[in-house]
Amino acid sequence: MSERRVFHASTEGHVHAESVAASDAAPAGTEDALVFTTHVLSLNAATLLQLGLMDAPDGEAVERDLNAAKHLIDTLAVLERKTRGNLTDEEAKLLTTVLYELRLRYVEARG
């Protein structure tokens, strides 16, 4: 039996992976949902980096860039508007939650 790696991420940018049997992995037809989720979480992590709330993968601190963070948040907002009505409940909830959390963190960072 083959194994597949499944990634889980939180809105705080924490990601962990687990190996699951291929038969226990995402059912057929969910590849688009996985790609969408991965894209949203990638933009979330990039925004957290720009806000200075997360270290780079090499462990180095990243200089805060609020303009870049705002651009990424705006990109997620456009994605939300353009996909409205075409997402699963889980995808819509993820996008709404990520946007809410990032907007709060952006306002806090601006002081």
C-alpha positions in Angstrom: 0.0 0.0 0.0 1.4 3.4 -0.9 1.5 6.4 1.3 0.7 10.0 0.7 1.7 13.1 2.7 -1.1 15.3 3.9 -0.3 18.9 5.1 -2.3 20.7 7.8 -1.9 24.4 8.4 -3.3 26.9 10.9 -4.1 30.6 10.3 -1.1 31.3 12.5 1.2 29.8 9.8 2.0 26.5 11.6 2.2 23.6 9.2 2.7 20.0 9.9 2.6 16.9 7.6 1.6 13.4 8.2 1.8 10.3 6.1 -1.4 8.5 5.4 -2.3 5.4 3.4 -3.2 6.4 -0.1 -6.7 4.9 0.5 -7.1 7.3 3.5 -6.0 10.4 1.6 -8.3 12.9 0.0 -11.0 11.3 -2.1 -11.0 11.6 -5.9 -12.2 15.0 -7.1 -10.7 17.0 -4.2 -7.5 17.9 -5.9 -8.9 21.4 -6.8 -9.9 21.9 -3.2 -6.4 20.9 -2.1 -4.7 23.3 -4.6 -7.0 26.1 -3.5 -6.4 25.5 0.2 -2.6 25.3 -0.4 -2.7 28.6 -2.4 -4.7 30.4 0.4 -2.4 29.1 3.1 0.7 30.0 1.0 -0.6 33.6 0.7 -1.3 33.5 4.5 2.2 32.5 5.3 3.7 35.1 2.9 1.6 37.8 4.6 2.7 36.7 8.1 6.3 36.9 6.9 5.8 40.4 5.6 4.1 41.4 8.9 7.2 40.1 10.7 5.2 37.5 12.6 6.9 34.5 11.2 10.5 33.7 10.5 11.7 32.7 7.0 12.1 29.0 6.3 15.8 29.3 6.9 15.1 30.7 10.4 16.1 34.2 9.6 13.9 37.1 10.7 12.3 39.0 7.8 12.2 42.8 7.8 8.6 43.9 8.2 7.0 45.3 5.0 3.5 46.5 5.6 3.0 47.6 2.0 3.7 44.0 0.8 1.5 42.6 3.5 -1.4 44.9 2.4 -0.9 43.9 -1.2 -1.2 40.2 -0.2 -4.3 40.8 1.9 -5.8 42.7 -1.0 -5.0 39.8 -3.3 -6.8 37.4 -0.9 -9.8 39.8 -0.8 -9.9 39.8 -4.7 -9.7 36.0 -4.6 -12.7 36.0 -2.1 -14.8 38.3 -4.3 -14.0 36.4 -7.6 -14.7 33.0 -6.2 -17.8 33.9 -4.2 -20.5 31.2 -4.7 -18.0 28.8 -6.3 -16.3 27.5 -3.2 -17.2 24.6 -0.8 -18.2 25.6 2.7 -14.8 24.6 4.0 -12.9 26.6 1.4 -15.1 29.7 2.0 -14.6 29.4 5.7 -10.9 29.1 5.4 -10.6 32.1 3.1 -12.9 34.2 5.4 -11.0 33.2 8.5 -7.6 33.8 7.0 -8.7 37.3 5.8 -10.2 38.2 9.1 -7.0 37.1 11.0 -4.6 38.8 8.6 -6.6 42.1 8.6 -6.5 42.1 12.4 -2.8 41.5 12.5 -2.2 44.2 9.9 -4.1 46.8 11.9 -2.2 45.7 15.0 1.1 46.0 13.1 0.2 49.5 11.8 -0.4 50.6 15.4 
